[in-house]
Amino acid sequence: MRRAWLLAVGIALLAGCGTGTQRAPEPFGTRVATEVLRDALIVTAVKATLIADNPDSATTLGVSSREGTVTLRGSVRDAAARGRVIGAARRVTGVKNVVDDLRIDPRGPRPGRFVADAALATRVAAAYTAQAGLQRVTVTVDRGVATLSGTVADEKTKARIEAAARGTDGIRNVVDRIRVERP
């Protein structure tokens, strides 16, 4: 135990040794490592608290902290949700102040829809890969509308990809932005 302690002290001393001159702080100042760590722990605790209350908050809210001042960004569906989010952040140990940059958007996206759209995009990509092989095509889905973007080598491949997308259950429409570029 004592040898490990002496080794740690020796390493710390060697790390602190140098040419004898100290470097000037970087422009705009630097933060002490313990402050950065403290803020990271606060952000983690706030996020964990918010997720425990509403798991969807992980995808709709942003949390940052500087010297114990927590800033909340993103969209909530109503004033009651805003109050719950701010109150939860204030109850976290180490939080000195909460800056509310939340927007109320009753028509705002529901995270469950994002997950469903992402799952559909994955199914479309799997379907076209089975039909046309690996391609330089990306798929995004928004409310059942698949947008295909990228490049392929020929019209036949483009048609296979579009047909695979149209044949995927849950896809209502396909927006084709695929370009044909011969290699």
C-alpha positions in Angstrom: 0.0 0.0 0.0 2.8 2.4 1.0 4.7 1.6 -2.2 1.7 2.4 -4.3 1.2 5.7 -2.5 4.9 6.6 -3.0 4.7 5.6 -6.7 1.6 7.8 -7.1 3.4 10.8 -5.4 6.5 10.2 -7.5 4.5 10.2 -10.7 2.6 13.4 -9.6 5.9 15.1 -8.9 7.4 14.0 -12.3 4.3 15.2 -14.1 4.6 18.6 -12.3 8.3 18.9 -13.1 9.4 20.5 -16.3 11.6 23.3 -17.5 10.8 25.3 -14.4 8.7 27.8 -16.3 4.9 27.8 -16.2 2.8 28.1 -19.3 0.4 31.0 -19.5 -3.3 30.1 -19.4 -4.8 29.4 -22.7 -6.9 32.2 -24.3 -10.3 32.7 -22.8 -9.0 31.1 -19.6 -9.1 27.5 -18.6 -11.2 25.9 -16.0 -9.9 23.9 -13.1 -10.3 20.2 -13.7 -12.4 19.8 -10.5 -14.9 22.4 -11.8 -15.2 20.6 -15.1 -15.7 17.3 -13.3 -18.2 18.8 -10.9 -20.2 20.2 -13.8 -20.1 16.9 -15.6 -21.4 15.1 -12.5 -24.2 17.7 -12.2 -25.2 17.2 -15.9 -25.3 13.5 -15.4 -27.4 13.7 -12.2 -29.8 16.1 -13.9 -30.2 13.9 -16.9 -30.7 10.8 -14.7 -33.4 12.6 -12.7 -35.2 13.8 -15.9 -35.0 10.3 -17.5 -36.4 8.7 -14.3 -39.4 11.1 -14.5 -39.8 10.8 -18.3 -37.6 8.5 -20.4 -38.4 10.5 -23.6 -36.6 13.5 -22.1 -33.3 11.9 -23.1 -34.1 12.6 -26.8 -35.9 16.0 -26.4 -34.0 17.9 -23.8 -30.4 19.2 -23.6 -28.6 19.9 -20.3 -25.4 21.8 -19.7 -23.8 23.1 -16.6 -21.2 25.8 -15.8 -20.1 26.4 -12.2 -23.4 24.9 -10.9 -25.6 26.9 -13.2 -27.7 24.4 -15.3 -29.1 25.4 -18.6 -32.1 23.4 -20.0 -32.8 23.5 -23.7 -35.3 21.8 -25.9 -39.1 21.4 -26.3 -41.8 20.4 -23.8 -45.4 19.9 -24.6 -46.9 22.2 -22.0 -46.3 24.5 -19.0 -46.8 21.7 -16.5 -44.0 19.7 -18.2 -41.8 22.7 -18.1 -42.4 23.1 -14.4 -41.6 19.5 -13.7 -38.4 19.6 -15.7 -37.2 22.8 -14.0 -38.2 21.5 -10.5 -36.4 18.2 -11.1 -33.2 20.1 -12.1 -33.3 22.4 -9.1 -33.5 19.4 -6.7 -30.2 17.9 -7.9 -27.4 18.3 -5.4 -24.8 20.9 -6.6 -27.2 22.9 -8.8 -27.0 26.6 -7.8 -29.2 28.1 -10.5 -31.4 26.9 -13.5 -31.5 28.7 -16.8 -34.8 27.9 -18.6 -34.3 27.9 -22.4 -37.2 25.5 -22.9 -39.8 26.0 -25.5 -43.4 25.0 -25.1 -44.6 23.3 -28.3 -47.9 21.4 -27.9 -47.5 20.0 -31.4 -43.9 19.2 -30.8 -42.5 15.9 -31.9 -43.1 12.9 -29.7 -39.9 10.8 -29.1 -41.9 7.6 -29.7 -42.4 8.8 -33.2 -38.7 9.3 -33.7 -38.1 5.7 -32.6 -40.8 4.4 -35.0 -39.4 6.5 -37.9 -35.9 5.2 -37.1 -37.1 1.7 -37.1 -38.9 2.2 -40.4 -35.7 3.6 -41.9 -33.7 0.6 -40.8 -36.3 -1.7 -42.3 -36.2 0.2 -45.6 -32.4 0.0 -45.7 -32.5 -3.7 -44.9 -35.1 -4.3 -47.7 -33.1 -2.4 -50.4 -29.9 -4.0 -49.3 -31.5 -7.4 -49.8 -32.7 -6.4 -53.3 -29.7 -4.3 -54.5 -26.8 -5.0 -52.2 -24.8 -2.4 -50.3 -25.3 1.0 -51.8 -24.3 4.6 -51.0 -27.9 5.5 -50.2 -29.3 6.9 -47.0 -32.9 6.6 -45.8 -34.7 9.1 -43.5 -38.3 8.6 -42.5 -40.7 11.2 -41.2 -44.2 10.1 -40.3 -44.1 7.2 -42.8 -42.5 9.2 -45.7 -39.2 7.7 -46.7 -36.6 10.0 -48.3 -33.9 8.2 -50.3 -30.7 10.1 -50.9 -27.4 9.2 -52.4 -25.9 7.8 -55.6 -26.1 4.5 -57.5 -24.4 3.2 -60.6 -27.5 2.6 -62.8 -31.2 3.1 -63.2 -32.0 -0.6 -62.5 -30.4 -0.3 -59.1 -32.3 2.9 -58.4 -35.6 1.2 -59.4 -34.9 -1.8 -57.1 -34.2 0.5 -54.1 -37.3 2.6 -54.7 -39.5 -0.6 -55.1 -38.0 -2.0 -51.9 -38.8 1.2 -50.0 -42.4 1.3 -51.4 -42.9 -2.3 -50.4 -41.9 -1.8 -46.8 -44.9 -2.0 -44.4 -45.5 1.3 -42.7 -44.1 3.5 -45.6 -46.9 5.7 -46.9 -44.8 7.5 -49.6 -41.3 7.6 -51.0 -39.3 10.7 -52.0 -36.6 9.7 -54.4 -33.5 11.8 -54.4 -31.2 9.2 -55.7 -28.8 10.2 -58.4 -27.4 7.9 -61.0 -23.6 8.4 -61.5 -21.7 6.0 -63.5 -18.4 5.0 -61.8 
